[in-house]
């Protein structure tokens, strides 16, 4: 998908009520990789995320960087973690987050396991 496609997907997420996540892009699995494809994919997804952050920042200002590690720990301890953060913290460590009216919008790159693909993710949630 192109940057314009990612931006359009973000707009669709914002148009739907309630917490949501969407994979904007999903890479390939890495079984049998010597590390070359992994590094290349990580760089590509990071670059795509940075481009999307730059585009969204022109509209909503600089994002807040949110480390989701504490949410993952709370989730693992059985404490309540609201969606979509509950889902995101399992594989996204840092989220670029903007306030958009009475909601928040976040984007980040994540991966659920060593051989699993990278994901460029967007999410929206209600501000409490």
C-alpha positions in Angstrom: 0.0 0.0 0.0 1.1 3.5 -0.6 1.3 6.4 1.9 -2.0 7.7 0.4 -3.6 4.3 1.1 -2.3 4.3 4.6 -3.7 7.8 5.2 -7.1 6.8 3.8 -7.2 3.7 6.1 -6.5 6.0 9.0 -9.4 8.2 8.0 -11.7 5.2 7.8 -10.6 4.1 11.3 -11.4 7.5 12.7 -14.8 7.4 11.1 -15.9 4.3 12.9 -16.9 4.6 16.6 -15.1 2.6 19.4 -11.6 1.3 19.7 -10.1 -0.2 16.5 -6.9 -1.5 15.1 -5.9 -2.0 11.5 -2.9 -3.6 9.8 -1.9 -1.0 7.2 0.8 -3.4 5.9 2.1 -6.8 6.8 5.5 -8.2 5.8 6.7 -11.7 5.1 7.7 -14.4 7.7 11.4 -15.0 8.3 11.9 -18.7 8.7 15.4 -19.7 7.6 16.5 -16.1 7.2 20.2 -15.3 8.0 19.1 -11.9 9.3 19.4 -10.0 6.1 15.8 -10.0 5.2 14.8 -9.2 8.8 17.0 -6.1 8.8 15.8 -5.0 5.4 12.1 -5.5 6.5 12.7 -3.7 9.8 14.2 -0.7 7.9 11.4 -0.6 5.3 8.6 -0.7 8.0 10.4 1.9 10.1 10.7 4.1 7.1 7.1 3.7 6.1 6.0 4.4 9.7 8.1 7.6 9.8 6.6 8.8 6.5 3.1 8.2 7.8 4.0 10.0 11.1 5.3 12.9 9.1 2.1 13.1 7.0 -0.2 12.8 10.0 1.9 15.3 12.0 1.2 17.9 9.3 -2.5 17.5 10.1 -2.5 17.0 13.9 0.9 18.3 15.1 3.7 16.3 16.6 2.7 13.0 18.2 3.2 11.9 21.7 5.5 8.8 21.9 3.9 6.2 24.1 5.9 3.2 25.4 3.5 0.3 25.7 5.8 -1.9 27.9 4.0 -1.0 31.1 0.7 -1.9 29.5 2.1 -5.3 28.5 3.3 -5.9 32.1 -0.1 -4.9 33.5 -1.9 -7.2 31.0 0.4 -10.1 31.9 -0.4 -9.5 35.6 -4.1 -9.7 34.8 -4.8 -6.0 35.3 -7.3 -4.4 33.0 -5.9 -2.7 30.0 -8.4 -1.0 27.7 -8.7 -1.8 24.0 -7.0 -1.2 21.6 -3.9 -0.9 23.8 -4.5 -4.4 25.2 -4.1 -5.8 21.7 -1.3 -3.5 20.6 1.0 -3.9 23.6 1.4 -7.6 22.7 3.5 -6.7 19.7 4.0 -2.9 19.4 6.5 -1.3 21.8 6.3 2.4 20.8 3.2 4.1 19.5 3.1 7.6 17.9 -0.2 9.1 19.2 -2.2 12.2 18.4 -5.4 13.5 20.0 -8.1 13.9 17.4 -11.2 15.5 18.9 -12.4 13.1 21.7 -10.3 10.2 20.5 -6.7 9.3 20.0 -5.0 8.0 16.9 -1.8 5.9 17.0 0.5 4.3 14.6 3.5 2.0 15.1 5.4 -1.0 13.9 5.2 -4.3 15.7 6.0 -8.0 15.4 4.5 -10.9 17.4 7.5 -13.3 17.2 11.0 -13.9 16.0 9.9 -15.5 12.7 6.7 -13.6 12.2 6.3 -10.6 9.9 6.4 -6.9 10.8 3.1 -5.0 10.9 2.5 -1.3 10.3 -0.5 -0.7 12.6 -2.9 2.1 13.1 -5.3 2.3 16.1 -7.9 4.6 17.5 -9.3 4.7 21.0 -11.5 6.9 23.2 -9.9 9.4 25.5 -11.0 8.8 29.0 
